[in-house]
Amino acid sequence: QVQLVESGGGLVQAGGSLRLSCLASGFIFSYKRIDWYRQAPGKQRELVAAIPPGGSTNYTDSVKGRFTVSRDNAKNTVYLQMNSLKPEDTAVYYCATTWLGVDYWGQGTQVTVSS
């Protein structure tokens, strides 16, 4: 069965860095786009970054130049390197994909940025 497991969240001061990981299983990882979403308290879930199997990555405007998404197909893992973190980046971060027409989400990892 498809599983996505995020890790790497935590508490960091503004200006700091974190690297999130998303370990995938149960599907052909190298074929699929993987998305990173986040949801802050009281706000809608938003797409932060996406990495297709090949080709260019995409980022929401608020993280461009600060976040970098990458993937290691040999490890079935996608990473989200987050630098110059701001308090407004505080949220639960999720990775997600679609396989055979079904959307799958991880359980999320909390990122808290203190000012």
C-alpha positions in Angstrom: 0.0 0.0 0.0 1.1 3.6 -0.6 2.8 5.3 2.3 4.4 8.7 2.8 6.2 9.4 6.0 7.5 12.9 6.7 10.3 13.7 9.2 12.7 16.5 10.1 10.3 19.1 11.6 11.1 20.9 14.8 11.5 24.2 16.5 13.9 26.7 15.0 14.7 30.4 15.4 13.9 32.8 12.6 16.7 32.8 10.1 17.5 29.1 10.8 17.2 26.1 8.6 15.5 22.7 8.6 15.5 19.8 6.1 12.3 17.8 5.8 12.3 14.3 4.4 9.4 12.3 2.8 10.0 8.6 2.5 7.7 6.9 0.1 6.7 3.3 -0.5 4.1 1.3 -2.3 4.3 2.8 -5.8 6.8 3.4 -8.5 8.4 6.5 -6.9 10.5 7.5 -9.9 7.4 7.9 -12.0 5.5 10.3 -9.8 5.5 14.0 -8.9 5.7 14.6 -5.2 4.2 17.8 -3.6 5.0 19.5 -0.3 2.0 21.3 1.3 1.7 23.1 4.6 -1.1 24.1 6.8 -0.9 26.8 9.4 -3.5 27.1 12.2 -6.7 28.6 10.9 -5.5 28.6 7.3 -6.1 26.5 4.3 -3.6 24.0 3.2 -1.3 25.5 0.5 1.1 24.0 -2.0 4.6 24.9 -1.2 6.8 23.0 -3.7 6.5 20.3 -6.2 9.0 18.0 -7.9 8.1 16.0 -11.0 9.9 12.9 -12.1 11.9 15.0 -14.5 12.0 18.6 -15.4 11.8 21.8 -13.3 10.6 22.2 -9.8 7.9 24.6 -8.7 7.6 26.8 -5.6 5.0 29.1 -4.2 6.2 32.8 -4.3 6.6 33.1 -0.6 9.3 30.5 -0.4 11.2 31.1 -3.7 14.9 31.6 -3.0 14.6 30.1 0.5 13.3 26.5 0.0 14.7 23.9 -2.3 13.0 20.6 -3.1 15.0 17.6 -4.3 14.6 13.9 -4.7 16.7 10.7 -4.4 15.0 8.1 -6.5 17.4 5.4 -5.2 16.1 6.1 -1.6 12.5 6.8 -2.5 12.9 10.1 -0.7 12.0 13.7 -1.4 13.6 16.5 0.6 12.6 20.0 1.4 15.5 22.2 2.4 14.2 25.3 4.2 16.6 28.2 4.8 16.1 31.7 6.1 13.0 30.5 8.0 10.4 33.0 9.1 7.7 32.8 11.7 5.1 32.8 9.0 6.6 29.4 7.8 5.2 27.9 11.0 2.9 25.1 9.9 2.4 21.3 9.6 4.2 20.2 6.4 2.8 17.3 4.4 4.1 15.5 1.3 1.6 14.1 -1.1 1.2 12.2 -4.4 -1.4 10.7 -6.6 -1.2 7.0 -7.6 -3.7 5.3 -9.8 -6.1 8.2 -9.4 -6.0 8.3 -5.6 -4.5 11.1 -3.6 -2.2 10.1 -0.7 -0.8 12.2 2.1 1.7 11.7 4.9 0.8 12.3 8.5 2.7 15.6 8.5 5.6 17.1 10.5 5.4 20.2 12.6 7.6 23.2 11.8 7.7 26.0 14.3 9.7 29.1 13.7 10.2 31.4 16.7 10.8 35.1 16.3 
